[in-house]
């Protein structure tokens, strides 16, 4: 009982100080405390953003590690003659801060499905692969394949160094305003079963 009274007394005194600060707590002092608290919060927020924005974090859950990560390791985005590797966040997390925050908020839905066990087994994952893939493709279509363009750009392409088929397709895509994901579905992960949905997405599939 005494502990409760003591805690209530402390809360009351803190409230009185905040409501009517004494000379010890001038406006300048409170402002300084607020600025320091803001800096600490901002630093902590950005630290958390970066800690969840690397490949190690992305594959820390078995759903990603045993499914899409294993597929990705067999693609040119993982190993190639130049040694340039595109990791999970390079393709799935925007670099611009405002878009990155939105993506992180959206990722809370993925945490819900993690807890619910929606894709905890390979069988469950395959059953939802088409739905998940279509969602990613729709997002990339809306953003004009923004993350792809961090590394790839029509205007920077050396067309003479490309094969005839690639030159023809990239030229058409440039003229018609197409985006990367229109043709390159399945470039980093195995495609879902697309029979009867859209056979054109087989481009890029192993």
C-alpha positions in Angstrom: 0.0 0.0 0.0 2.8 2.4 0.9 4.5 1.6 -2.4 1.4 2.6 -4.3 1.1 5.9 -2.4 4.8 6.6 -3.0 4.5 5.9 -6.7 1.4 8.2 -6.9 3.3 10.9 -5.1 6.2 10.7 -7.5 3.8 10.9 -10.5 2.0 13.9 -8.9 5.3 15.8 -8.4 6.4 15.1 -12.0 3.1 16.3 -13.2 3.4 19.5 -11.2 6.9 20.2 -12.6 5.7 19.7 -16.2 2.5 21.8 -15.6 4.3 24.6 -13.9 8.1 24.3 -14.2 10.1 26.0 -11.4 13.2 28.1 -11.9 15.3 24.9 -11.9 13.5 23.8 -15.1 13.5 26.8 -17.3 12.1 26.9 -20.8 15.7 26.6 -22.1 16.3 23.5 -20.1 13.1 21.8 -21.2 13.9 22.7 -24.8 17.4 21.2 -24.5 16.0 18.0 -23.0 13.5 17.9 -25.8 16.2 18.3 -28.5 18.4 15.6 -26.9 15.4 13.3 -26.7 14.5 14.0 -30.3 18.1 13.2 -31.4 18.1 10.0 -29.5 14.8 8.9 -30.9 15.8 9.8 -34.4 19.1 8.0 -34.1 17.4 5.0 -32.7 14.8 5.0 -35.4 17.3 5.2 -38.2 19.5 2.5 -36.5 16.5 0.2 -36.4 15.7 1.0 -40.0 19.3 0.0 -41.1 19.4 -3.1 -38.9 16.4 -4.4 -40.7 17.7 -3.5 -44.1 20.4 -6.1 -44.8 20.5 -9.6 -46.2 21.3 -11.2 -42.9 18.1 -9.9 -41.4 16.0 -10.8 -44.4 17.0 -14.5 -44.3 16.9 -14.7 -40.5 13.5 -16.4 -40.8 13.5 -19.9 -42.3 10.6 -19.1 -44.7 13.0 -16.8 -46.7 16.2 -18.8 -46.2 14.9 -22.2 -47.4 12.8 -20.8 -50.2 13.5 -17.6 -52.1 17.1 -17.2 -50.8 18.1 -20.7 -52.1 16.6 -19.8 -55.5 18.3 -16.4 -55.6 21.8 -18.0 -55.0 21.5 -19.7 -58.4 20.9 -16.4 -60.3 23.1 -13.7 -61.9 22.1 -11.3 -59.2 24.0 -13.4 -56.6 27.1 -14.3 -58.6 28.4 -13.0 -61.9 31.5 -12.1 -63.8 31.7 -8.5 -62.4 31.2 -9.5 -58.8 28.4 -7.0 -58.2 25.7 -8.5 -56.1 22.2 -7.3 -55.6 21.0 -8.3 -52.1 17.4 -8.6 -50.8 17.0 -4.9 -49.8 18.6 -3.7 -53.0 15.6 -5.1 -54.9 12.8 -5.0 -52.3 13.5 -1.8 -50.2 13.5 1.7 -51.7 16.6 3.8 -51.1 14.7 7.1 -50.8 13.9 7.7 -47.2 10.2 8.5 -47.5 9.5 5.4 -49.7 11.7 3.3 -47.4 9.5 4.3 -44.3 6.3 3.4 -46.2 7.8 0.0 -47.2 8.8 -0.7 -43.6 5.3 0.0 -42.4 3.9 -2.3 -45.0 6.3 -5.0 -43.8 4.4 -5.2 -40.5 1.8 -7.3 -42.5 4.6 -9.8 -43.2 5.3 -10.0 -39.4 1.6 -10.9 -38.9 1.8 -13.7 -41.4 5.1 -14.9 -39.8 3.4 -15.2 -36.5 0.3 -16.9 -38.1 2.5 -19.4 -39.9 1.0 -18.6 -43.3 4.0 -19.8 -45.2 6.0 -21.8 -42.6 6.3 -24.9 -44.7 7.5 -25.3 -48.4 4.0 -26.6 -49.2 2.3 -23.5 -47.7 4.8 -21.3 -49.4 4.2 -22.8 -52.8 0.4 -22.5 -52.3 0.8 -18.7 -51.8 3.7 -18.1 -54.2 1.5 -16.8 -57.1 -0.4 -14.4 -54.8 2.9 -13.1 -53.2 4.6 -12.8 -56.6 1.7 -11.0 -58.2 1.7 -8.5 -55.3 5.4 -7.8 -55.8 5.0 -7.4 -59.6 2.1 -5.0 -59.1 4.1 -2.8 -56.8 7.1 -2.8 -59.1 4.8 -1.9 -62.0 3.4 1.0 -60.1 6.9 2.3 -59.2 8.3 1.9 -62.7 10.6 -0.8 -61.3 12.3 1.8 -59.1 14.6 -0.6 -57.3 15.8 -2.2 -60.6 16.7 1.3 -61.9 19.2 1.7 -59.0 21.5 -0.4 -61.2 19.8 -0.7 -64.6 18.9 2.2 -66.9 17.8 2.2 -70.5 20.0 5.3 -71.3 23.1 3.7 -69.8 22.8 0.5 -71.8 25.6 -0.5 -74.2 23.3 -1.8 -76.9 26.1 -3.0 -79.3 27.3 -5.2 -76.5 23.9 -6.9 -76.2 22.5 -9.8 -78.2 20.2 -9.0 -81.1 17.1 -10.3 -79.2 18.0 -8.1 -76.1 18.5 -5.0 -78.3 15.2 -5.5 -80.0 13.3 -6.1 -76.8 14.9 -3.2 -74.9 14.4 -0.8 -77.9 10.7 -1.7 -77.9 10.4 -1.4 -74.2 12.0 2.0 -74.3 9.7 3.2 -77.1 6.6 1.9 -75.5 7.4 3.0 -71.9 7.6 -0.5 -70.5 9.2 -1.2 -67.2 11.7 -3.9 -66.2 9.1 -6.2 -64.5 7.0 -6.4 -67.6 9.6 -8.8 -69.1 11.9 -9.9 -66.2 9.6 -11.8 -63.9 11.4 -14.8 -62.6 14.8 -13.2 -62.9 15.8 -13.7 -59.3 13.3 -16.3 -58.0 11.5 -19.3 -59.4 8.2 -18.4 -61.0 4.9 -19.7 -59.6 2.7 -22.0 -61.6 1.4 -19.5 -64.3 -0.5 -22.0 -66.5 -3.7 -20.3 -67.6 -2.8 -17.0 -66.1 0.0 -15.3 -68.2 2.4 -17.6 -70.2 4.5 -14.6 -71.1 6.1 -14.4 -67.7 8.2 -17.4 -68.5 10.9 -15.0 -69.8 13.8 -15.1 -67.4 12.8 -18.4 -65.8 15.4 -21.1 -65.6 
